[in-house]
């Protein structure tokens, strides 16, 4: 389940940076904050640096400089980013700042004037220039070999796959379009080449991310590019179908409920295609007046109809979403509509955030801001409702047989796994606590579920 604010530090979560730098090799550390989209940016920066001969350190010790990739979505995230910059300055002293908060350089230098440089989101060349200035490269072409898959901050068996940058929506609470610009989709063949390389290097699960995944290709007018022996249209349905044929699990995140999303559902119901029956859709609220004040492109009643249509095609579909409570002007009646909607929608995985003002967001100027104590009360009531739904949903899975992917095996032999209904970091887990001999991280195995909790499952390896 999501917390408020999210506490996601991929740089501290099983980062796969284990190599020992050669003698005299310049070494860069990385702290990556925020969402998976920022994590992909961090991986790209590190891959470029590694290709230029830099060593990569997973922590401050031994690093000649540290890059802090920041988040600036909420004021609480900005505060966390400033804390991380201060920590890096205290531990290392030589810090380069990039990412979403880098769009506000004066905000950063006003608190931390000692940073070496500040660059904005996905400004890869500027980050590299700043690193070159602070720590000149010293490559050895006979020694510095770049892994084919590049530098990864996630475990070897799954990887985030970014398909576009930016967003065309103008939600009043969000400043992402101001920081990252309008929708800019990658060419389909470039995405598939990257995905194919990842799968060839052992990735078993591709997590498709963007700011608005279902809008993929709109800016390209759904152009066609050559792929294999045919053509590929730059449309999320065509791209998903092609990704699902690569032999890995494909999980779609941040999907707006546009009408054409219904075309994705048959892929998820097809056992021969790797697109998982899982949709991560940011509904945000259910009351039409709140959605209108948010400037959101959806309405609660229509989404219930869509959910029913999706489940009619794919009964095993897992739906995850996030919501905001305490948005300016939200009345008790509007909040109750959200609770009633949640009762009817019966979403599988739910996160909730209390509304926060964000500098530059248009929602700051809306009237009737909700008192903090009311926000907290609504958040508590929302999460109580969501938890009860989760308990019932998971209890219904006891006795079922599930395919799971193994994420970790601890010293006691307990395997932490995920079903097709669980994304890494944000959803629940399935634990296997005996007879795990012979299992390896990244294996996909069949499990019989024998116990359920509020958010997690327990099971045993199914007998063949």
Rosetta blueprint (number, residue, H / E / L):
1 X L
2 X L
3 X L
4 X L
5 X L
6 X L
7 X L
8 X L
9 X L
10 X H
11 X H
12 X H
13 X L
14 X L
15 X L
16 X L
17 X L
18 X L
19 X L
20 X L
21 X L
22 X L
23 X L
24 X L
25 X L
26 X L
27 X E
28 X E
29 X E
30 X E
31 X E
32 X E
33 X L
34 X L
35 X L
36 X H
37 X H
38 X H
39 X H
40 X H
41 X H
42 X H
43 X H
44 X H
45 X H
46 X H
47 X H
48 X H
49 X H
50 X H
51 X H
52 X L
53 X L
54 X L
55 X E
56 X E
57 X E
58 X L
59 X L
60 X L
61 X L
62 X L
63 X L
64 X L
65 X E
66 X E
67 X E
68 X E
69 X E
70 X E
71 X L
72 X L
73 X L
74 X L
75 X H
76 X H
77 X H
78 X H
79 X H
80 X H
81 X H
82 X H
83 X H
84 X H
85 X H
86 X H
87 X H
88 X H
89 X H
90 X H
91 X H
92 X L
93 X L
94 X L
95 X E
96 X E
97 X E
98 X E
99 X E
100 X H
101 X H
102 X H
103 X H
104 X L
105 X H
106 X H
107 X H
108 X H
109 X H
110 X H
111 X H
112 X L
113 X L
114 X L
115 X L
116 X L
117 X E
118 X E
119 X L
120 X L
121 X L
122 X L
123 X L
124 X H
125 X H
126 X H
127 X H
128 X H
129 X H
130 X H
131 X H
132 X H
133 X H
134 X H
135 X L
136 X L
137 X L
138 X L
139 X L
140 X L
141 X L
142 X L
143 X L
144 X L
145 X L
146 X L
147 X L
148 X L
149 X L
150 X L
151 X L
152 X L
153 X L
154 X L
155 X L
156 X L
157 X L
158 X E
159 X E
160 X E
161 X E
162 X E
163 X L
164 X E
165 X E
166 X L
167 X L
168 X L
169 X L
170 X L
171 X L
172 X L
173 X L
174 X L
175 X L
176 X H
177 X H
178 X H
179 X H
180 X H
181 X L
182 X L
183 X L
184 X E
185 X E
186 X L
187 X L
188 X H
189 X H
190 X H
191 X H
192 X H
193 X H
194 X H
195 X H
196 X H
197 X H
198 X H
199 X H
200 X H
201 X L
202 X L
203 X L
204 X L
205 X E
206 X E
207 X E
208 X E
209 X E
210 X L
211 X L
212 X L
213 X H
214 X H
215 X H
216 X L
217 X L
218 X H
219 X H
220 X H
221 X L
222 X L
223 X L
224 X E
225 X E
226 X E
227 X E
228 X L
229 X L
230 X E
231 X E
232 X E
233 X E
234 X L
235 X L
236 X H
237 X H
238 X H
239 X H
240 X H
241 X H
242 X H
243 X H
244 X L
245 X L
246 X L
247 X L
248 X L
249 X E
250 X E
251 X E
252 X E
253 X L
254 X L
255 X L
256 X L
257 X L
258 X L
259 X H
260 X H
261 X H
262 X H
263 X H
264 X H
265 X H
266 X H
267 X H
268 X H
269 X H
270 X L
271 X L
272 X L
273 X L
274 X L
275 X E
276 X E
277 X E
278 X E
279 X E
280 X E
281 X L
282 X L
283 X L
284 X E
285 X L
286 X L
287 X L
288 X H
289 X H
290 X H
291 X H
292 X H
293 X H
294 X H
295 X L
296 X L
297 X L
298 X L
299 X L
300 X H
301 X H
302 X H
303 X H
304 X H
305 X H
306 X H
307 X H
308 X H
309 X H
310 X H
311 X H
312 X H
313 X H
314 X L
315 X L
316 X L
317 X L
318 X E
319 X E
320 X E
321 X E
322 X E
323 X E
324 X E
325 X E
326 X L
327 X L
328 X L
329 X L
330 X L
331 X L
332 X H
333 X H
334 X H
335 X H
336 X H
337 X H
338 X H
339 X H
340 X H
341 X H
342 X H
343 X H
344 X H
345 X H
346 X L
347 X L
348 X L
349 X E
350 X E
351 X E
352 X E
353 X E
354 X E
355 X L
356 X L
357 X L
358 X L
359 X L
360 X L
361 X L
362 X H
363 X H
364 X H
365 X H
366 X L
367 X L
368 X L
369 X L
370 X L
371 X L
372 X H
373 X H
374 X H
375 X H
376 X H
377 X H
378 X H
379 X H
380 X H
381 X H
382 X H
383 X H
384 X H
385 X H
386 X H
387 X H
388 X H
389 X H
390 X H
391 X H
392 X H
393 X H
394 X H
395 X H
396 X L
397 X L
398 X L
399 X L
400 X L
401 X E
402 X E
403 X E
404 X E
405 X E
406 X E
407 X E
408 X E
409 X E
410 X L
411 X L
412 X L
413 X L
414 X L
415 X E
416 X E
417 X E
418 X E
419 X E
420 X L
421 X L
422 X L
423 X L
424 X L
425 X L
426 X L
427 X L
428 X L
429 X L
430 X E
431 X E
432 X E
433 X L
434 X L
435 X L
436 X L
437 X L
438 X L
439 X L
440 X L
441 X L
442 X L
443 X L
444 X E
445 X E
446 X E
447 X E
448 X E
449 X E
450 X E
451 X E
452 X E
453 X L
454 X L
455 X L
456 X L
457 X E
458 X E
459 X E
460 X E
461 X E
462 X L
463 X L
464 X L
